[in-house]
C-alpha cells in the first residue's frame, strides 16, 4: 500500500488492475485502518479516473455474494448519495411506487454515511428484514414486487471499510460505487449521481454494458430528479435535459424536499408520503423519479411513466407493496 500511496500523493494515477487489487487486498485484511483512511482521502482531494473507478467496481462485483433474480426482469433505483442535500428518501419511495406499478424492483441500499438517513436506516426502522437468502428475496418479489438488498450482506469486501467511512462521515469514492455493484445484476437501472463529472464517468462505464439505464444529475447538485430545476439525463438511447415543465409541473423549493434531522423524522415522512398524505411537491418529486424508472423498464415515455407512478402512489398500490414487505419480514 505504501508504494501505491506514494504514487497517488505524487499525483499519479493507478491502473484498472491495480485499483482492483487494492479492493481485493482490503477484503483480505492486508491493510490497517490508517492506510485505508489515507487511501480514501486521496480521492476526496482529486478526481477519480475511469480506469480506477472501473477497477474498484470490477473488484466489488467479483467479490460480492451474487443472487440470481434474473427471471424478474427487475430494475434498481438508487442514488450515489453524497450530494449533501439531506432530502427525504426519494429513491426508496420511488422504488415502492415503481413496484406498485407492476415493475419488479431489486433495491440496493445501505445506511446513510453523509446524510441523516440512508435507505437501509428507514427500511430497518419500519421493520423490513435484511437477508441475502435467495428464496426469501424471491418471495419478496413474488408478493411485494420488491426486495431490499442491504449492501453489507452482499459485499463482505466492505466490512473493513464501513467503520472508516462512518468515522469519516463524508462522501468517498464508495458512494460512487454503490449503485454500480447491485449483486442481482439487474437488467434495468435508474441511477442518480452527485456531480456532472461522475455522470460522465458512469455514462462511459455503462455504455460498455448491455443494461437498459437512465443516469440522472440535477444541475443544482441533487443525485435525483429534484424538481428544483433542470436535470441532465443520459440513457442507453439518448442524452437530454429534463425540465419540470416536461411533466407539466412547477419548479419547487429546496425546503419542499427536506428529509428531517433524525431517522425517526425520515421514517415518519416516508410513511406520510407513501400513505398518500404527502404535499403536492413531495408527491410530484417521487412520482417524477418513479415515473422515469417505470419508463426505463417498460420502454415508454417519461410522461406515461409519471401517470402510472401517480396511480400507484395515490391509489394505495405503493403502500400495499410496503405493507407486504413488512409482513414478510416478520
N, C-alpha and C positions, 0 to 999 in steps of 0.2 A: 504493500500500500504506500510506503514512503516514497518509492520511486514514482508512482502514479501521482501522488500529491505534489511532489516537487515539480513534475511536468505541468500539472494543472495551475499551480501557483505561478509558474513562468509563462502563463497564458497560452500553453499548448493545449491541443485537444487530444482525445483518445479515440481509438478506432471502435467500430461496432463490436468486434470480437473482444477487445479489452474491456469495454463497458459491460458487456455480457458477463465476462469473467469476474468483474468486481462484485456484481449482484450474486453470482454463484458462490463466491468466497464469503460474502456477508452471510448467506444462508448456511454456510458450513462453519460458522463461528470462527472465522480466520482473522477477524479484526476486532479491536476493542472499541468501546463506545466513543472514545475521543477521536479515533481515526474515522469512524463512520460520521460523526458530527462534523468533522473537518471536511470530509468528502461532500456531504450535503451542502455545507456552507459555501463551497466554491461556486455552486450553481445558483446561489442566491445573489451572487455578485457578477456573474457573467452568463451570457446566453448559452443554452444547450444546443449542440449541433444535431442535425438529423441523424448522423451516424451514431452518436451517443444515445439519443433517445431510442433509436431502433434496437440498439444492444440491450438497454435496460428492459425494454418491452419484451424482446425475444427471450431473455433470461426468465422473466416472471411467468411468461406463458409456458415455457418449457418446464419450469419447476412447480407449476400450480397443480392442485388436485382437480382434475377435469371431471365434468359431469356431462353426460350425453342427453341433451334435451332437444335434439335437432328435429324430432317429429313435430314439435310445436310451432315451428316457423316463427319464433319469438323475436321481440325487439327489446333492446336495453335502452333506457332513458337515463342519462347520467351526465353530471357536470364535473368539471375538474375541482370545483371549489376554489378557494384561494382568491376569489375576486374581492374579498374584504367588505362586501356589501351587507352581510348579515340579513339576507332575505329569509322569509319563511321557506319551508321545504318544497319548493316549486317542482323539482324533478320527481320527487317521490309522490306527491299528489297527482302529478301528470301521469305517473305510472299506473295508479289505480283507476284514473279516468280512462286511460287507454285500455286497460284490462276490462273495464265496464263496457267499453265499446266493442268488445269481442276480439281484440288483438292480444295474444298472449305476451306477457312481459316477464323477462328474466332480469330482475333489478339487482344490479351490482352496487354495493354501497358500503359505507364504513362510518365509524364515529367521526364527529367533527374534529378537525385539527385547528383550523384557522377561523372557524365560525362557532357560534354558540351551540348549535345543534346540527349534527350531520344526519343523514338518512337513518343510520342504524340507531342513533340515540332516540329518535322519535319512535321507530318501529319497536324497539325494546320497551320503551315507556308504555306503549299501547298494548303490550302483551304478545307481540309476534315472536315466535320461536326461531332462533337461528340454527340451521343444520346444513351439513354437507351430504346428507343421506339422499341419494338419487331418488329412491322410491317416495320419500316424503316430499321432495321438491316436485315430483311429477303429480302427486296427489294435490298439492297446492295449485298447480297449473290446471289440473282437471276440474277442480271445484271452485277456485277463486280466480282463475285466469292469470295469476301472477305468483311468482315465487321470489323470495328475498335471498340473494347470495351475499352473505356477510363476509366481506373480503378476508379478514384474518383466518377464517375457517378453510379458505381455499388457497391461501398464499403463505405457506409455512416459511418461505424465504423472508417474509416481512417481520417475523417475530422479534428479530434483533434490532429492527429499525423503528418499530412502533413506539417504544418508550422514549426514544430520542426525538422523534417527530413531536410527540406530545409535550416533552420538556421544552423543545424549541418554540412550539406554539405558533410557528409561521409557515407559510407555504414553502414546500420544497419540490424538487422535480418529481417526487412520488405523487403529488397532486396531478401532474400531467399524465402519469402512468395509469392511475386508477381506471378511467373509462376505457382504456385500451386492452385491459387484461381480464375481461369477463371470462370466468372459467367454463362457461357453457358455449363459448364461441358463437354468439347469436349471428344470424344472417343479416338482421337489420339493426341499425343503431341510430339514436339521436344523441349527439354529443355536444356539450357546452364547454367552451374554453374561456379563460380569463384574459387573454391578450391576442392581439392581431398576429403577433409573431407565432404563438402556439397554434393559432388557426392555420397558418401556412404549413407548419411542421406536420400537424395532423393531416392536412389535406394531402401532402406529399406521401405520407406513410399509408393513408387509406386508399390512395389511388392504386397501390400495389396489391390490394386485397380484392376479393370477389364480393365484398359486402355491399349492401344497399344502405346508404348513410346520408345523414344531414349533420353538418357541423355548424354550430352557432357561436357567434361572438357579437354581443350587443356593443355598439360603437361607443357607449358611455361606460363600458367596463364590466358588464354583467356576463356570467357564463350561462346565460339562457335568454330567451326572448323576454325582456323585462317590460315592454310597452312604455318605457320611459324615454324612448327614442328609437332610432333605426338600429337594425342588426344586419350583420353580414352573414349570409348563409352559403355554405359550399356543400354540394351534394355530389354523388357519383354521376349526375347528369348535368349540373349547371352551377353557376356562381351568381348570386343575386343579392340585392339589398332589400331587406324586408322593412316595411313601414307599418305602424299600427293601422293606418288608413286602408291597407291592403285587405284587412278583415272588417273594415267599417268601424274601427274602434278609435277612441280618443287616446291621446298620449296621457300617461298618468305620472304622478309624482313618486319620487323615491320612497317617501314616507308611507305610501299606499301598500308597499310590499315588504315592510319591515317585519322581521321574524321574532321579535321579542328578546328578552335578556336572559332567559333560562330555558332549559329543556322542557320544563312544565309549560311555560308560555308557548313554546313552539308546538308542543303536543295539543294544547287547547286550541290554538289557531288552526292546526291541521284538522281537528275534529269539527270545528265550526265550518270550515270551508267544505270538507268532504260531505258534511251533512246538509249542504245546500244553504248554509247561513252566512256565507262569505259576502264581502262587499262586492259591488259590481267590478271594481278594479281587480280584486283578488280572483274572482271567478274568471274574468277575461284573461288574466295572465296564465292561470293554469290551463285553461282551455286552448289558448294560443299555442302553448308548448305541447300539450297532449294532441292537439289537432295536427301539428306538424309530425308528431310520432305516428299517428294513425295514417296520415297521408304518405309517410315514408314506407310504412309496412304494406299499405293497401294500394300504393301507386295511384293515388287520387290527388286532387288539388288540395292545397292548404285550407282553402275556404270550406270545401266539403268536409275535410277532417275536423275543422273547428266546429262545424254544426253537429257532427257526431259526438264530439267531446262535450258540447253543451248538453246534449241529450243524456249522455252518460252521467254527468255531474248532477244536473237538475232533476233528472228522472230517478235518481237514487241508485243507479247501477254501480257507480264507483264505490259508494258506501257499502253496498251489498258485497262487493269484492273484498273490501277490508274486513267486514264482519266475518266472512267465511274464512279468511286467512287467520284471524284471531281465534276462531273456533277450532280450526285445525291444529293450532299451536297448543291447545290445552291437553 
